[in-house]
Amino acid sequence: MDNGATKGGSPSALDIIQSSPNLQTLWQLHFSEEAGPAHNTGAEFIANPVGPDAANYLKLTANPGGTFATFNSRSKQSKQYPSAR
């Protein structure tokens, strides 16, 4: 989710995304201050937690076979996802 600390990522939007039946992981660019801890994803999947923006990023790498990986520059958390085929 490309959001800012105080824009985007409302509680209702985060709840809808997290209830998606095929969602494996929600990665957020910023902790949503409006939504609070109850609606944000796990800290390891948030590039910029509460506080000043540290310019951390999320990197998505798509591969020709349909697999992809996501990387959080702050937490160094990375996850590989298989092809949907």
Backbone bond lengths (Angstrom), bond angles and torsions (degrees), N, CA, C in turn:
res aa  C-N    CA-C-N  psi(-1)  N-CA   C-N-CA  omega(-1)  CA-C   N-CA-C  phi
1 M - - - 1.442 - - 1.520 107.68 -
2 D 1.311 115.78 123.79 1.457 121.58 176.16 1.523 106.62 -91.20
3 N 1.320 116.46 99.88 1.454 121.32 -178.15 1.520 109.55 -136.71
4 G 1.317 115.80 167.97 1.451 121.17 173.14 1.517 108.44 -107.86
5 A 1.309 117.38 168.57 1.467 120.41 -178.93 1.521 112.08 -61.26
6 T 1.348 116.40 -31.65 1.464 119.63 -177.31 1.529 112.88 -122.97
7 K 1.334 117.84 14.08 1.470 120.26 176.18 1.524 108.78 -142.43
8 G 1.307 115.39 143.03 1.461 119.08 -175.83 1.515 109.37 69.67
9 G 1.299 117.69 169.22 1.454 120.30 178.39 1.516 113.64 66.26
10 S 1.339 116.29 40.75 1.465 119.05 177.16 1.530 109.18 -68.12
11 P 1.330 117.77 159.73 1.465 119.35 179.92 1.531 112.70 -53.46
12 S 1.333 117.31 -44.55 1.469 119.39 -178.05 1.530 111.39 -66.90
13 A 1.329 118.20 -38.70 1.470 120.86 178.85 1.525 110.55 -65.33
14 L 1.324 117.60 -44.76 1.463 121.08 178.89 1.526 111.35 -63.52
15 D 1.330 117.37 -39.57 1.460 120.48 178.64 1.527 111.70 -64.34
16 I 1.320 116.85 -40.88 1.463 121.19 178.81 1.526 110.13 -63.84
17 I 1.319 116.85 -47.06 1.472 120.47 -179.64 1.524 110.17 -61.99
18 Q 1.325 117.51 -46.55 1.460 120.40 -176.14 1.525 113.05 -69.61
19 S 1.330 117.30 -18.70 1.469 119.65 178.01 1.529 112.10 -90.99
20 S 1.326 117.53 0.69 1.466 120.69 178.21 1.526 108.99 -60.87
21 P 1.341 117.78 129.97 1.462 120.37 -172.38 1.531 115.92 -62.70
22 N 1.305 119.47 -28.73 1.464 120.98 -177.68 1.522 113.91 -105.27
23 L 1.318 117.43 8.13 1.463 120.76 179.44 1.523 109.68 -69.43
24 Q 1.317 116.35 126.19 1.460 120.06 176.74 1.523 111.00 -93.55
25 T 1.329 117.03 -43.01 1.459 121.52 -177.90 1.524 108.82 -151.14
26 L 1.316 117.12 137.36 1.460 121.22 172.60 1.521 107.37 -101.66
27 W 1.324 116.43 119.97 1.465 122.94 177.07 1.528 106.91 -104.85
28 Q 1.321 117.83 131.67 1.463 122.31 -179.11 1.517 110.51 -119.64
29 L 1.328 115.50 139.79 1.459 120.25 175.81 1.526 110.80 -70.54
30 H 1.343 116.97 -39.24 1.469 122.23 179.36 1.522 110.30 -134.02
31 F 1.320 116.23 149.29 1.459 122.12 168.85 1.519 106.39 -65.52
32 S 1.328 118.40 131.10 1.460 121.46 179.11 1.520 109.15 -84.47
33 E 1.323 116.35 109.05 1.460 120.88 179.99 1.522 110.85 -65.83
34 E 1.338 116.96 -33.30 1.462 121.12 178.77 1.528 110.72 -65.26
35 A 1.322 117.12 -39.68 1.457 121.21 -175.44 1.523 113.14 -80.07
36 G 1.319 117.70 -31.46 1.454 121.24 -179.42 1.523 112.89 73.64
37 P 1.323 116.75 174.83 1.462 122.09 -174.00 1.530 114.59 -58.79
38 A 1.307 117.95 -31.53 1.470 120.67 -176.47 1.524 113.15 -66.22
39 H 1.325 118.63 -21.93 1.460 121.59 -174.85 1.526 113.82 -113.30
40 N 1.325 118.51 -17.97 1.459 121.38 179.30 1.519 110.25 -75.96
41 T 1.317 116.17 160.58 1.455 121.60 176.08 1.528 109.78 -75.08
42 G 1.309 117.91 179.52 1.460 121.57 179.15 1.517 111.98 -62.97
43 A 1.315 116.99 148.18 1.467 122.40 -175.82 1.526 112.72 -55.68
44 E 1.335 118.07 -34.82 1.462 120.68 -178.76 1.522 113.02 -67.09
45 F 1.341 117.16 -14.35 1.464 121.59 -179.85 1.528 112.63 -105.68
46 I 1.327 117.73 8.69 1.470 122.63 179.15 1.526 108.35 -110.50
47 A 1.326 116.81 120.54 1.468 121.12 -176.82 1.528 112.30 -70.50
48 N 1.318 117.56 -38.50 1.469 121.74 -177.74 1.525 109.06 -126.97
49 P 1.343 117.75 96.92 1.463 120.48 -179.08 1.532 111.08 -71.82
50 V 1.308 116.47 -171.68 1.467 122.37 -179.39 1.519 110.00 -54.36
51 G 1.329 115.94 139.63 1.461 121.07 178.63 1.515 110.58 117.23
52 P 1.316 116.49 -171.12 1.470 120.23 -178.75 1.529 111.18 -60.79
53 D 1.312 115.16 144.21 1.463 121.02 178.67 1.525 108.46 -65.82
54 A 1.326 116.52 122.45 1.461 121.65 -178.90 1.525 112.03 -97.58
55 A 1.324 117.15 8.33 1.472 123.09 179.32 1.525 112.73 62.23
56 N 1.331 116.83 29.56 1.456 119.88 172.40 1.519 108.42 -73.04
57 Y 1.318 116.36 159.08 1.464 120.08 -174.20 1.519 111.18 -135.74
58 L 1.324 114.15 163.71 1.451 122.89 170.27 1.516 106.79 -110.68
59 K 1.323 117.05 135.46 1.458 121.25 -179.74 1.526 108.79 -118.66
60 L 1.309 116.20 125.61 1.458 122.67 177.01 1.518 107.63 -107.44
61 T 1.326 116.65 126.37 1.463 121.90 177.74 1.520 107.60 -116.40
62 A 1.324 116.40 116.29 1.464 121.90 178.27 1.525 109.18 -99.44
63 N 1.303 116.09 136.85 1.461 121.88 -178.58 1.527 110.73 -109.84
64 P 1.335 117.83 152.81 1.467 121.59 -176.54 1.529 114.53 -55.45
65 G 1.314 119.13 -32.94 1.462 121.56 -178.55 1.514 114.71 -78.68
66 G 1.333 117.67 0.14 1.459 121.31 178.51 1.516 114.30 100.05
67 T 1.332 117.73 -6.45 1.463 119.26 175.69 1.528 108.46 -82.06
68 F 1.315 116.03 160.67 1.462 119.41 175.21 1.513 109.56 -152.48
69 A 1.313 115.37 165.97 1.461 122.24 179.72 1.519 109.22 -135.21
70 T 1.313 115.67 148.60 1.460 121.84 175.55 1.525 107.78 -121.68
71 F 1.335 116.11 140.91 1.462 123.00 -177.46 1.521 109.26 -133.05
72 N 1.343 116.92 134.95 1.457 123.50 176.81 1.526 107.42 -105.11
73 S 1.333 117.71 116.99 1.470 121.32 -176.32 1.532 112.99 -67.29
74 R 1.320 118.98 -24.36 1.465 121.17 -179.96 1.524 111.33 -79.41
75 S 1.324 116.57 -53.01 1.464 120.14 -174.69 1.529 113.25 -88.86
76 K 1.329 115.66 -9.55 1.473 121.96 -175.59 1.531 111.49 62.93
77 Q 1.328 116.64 14.80 1.463 122.29 177.25 1.525 108.41 -73.43
78 S 1.313 116.05 135.47 1.461 121.58 178.79 1.516 108.10 -137.55
79 K 1.315 116.43 145.83 1.455 119.83 178.58 1.516 109.28 -143.17
80 Q 1.323 115.86 134.48 1.463 123.33 177.46 1.525 108.33 -95.53
81 Y 1.323 116.70 141.07 1.459 121.99 178.34 1.519 109.14 -123.50
82 P 1.356 116.79 135.05 1.453 119.88 -179.60 1.532 111.52 -75.90
83 S 1.306 114.71 166.55 1.458 121.15 176.10 1.529 108.96 -66.88
84 A 1.306 117.12 145.51 1.468 121.74 178.26 1.531 111.03 -79.03
85 R 1.321 117.44 -6.29 1.474 120.03 -178.03 1.490 112.40 -73.64
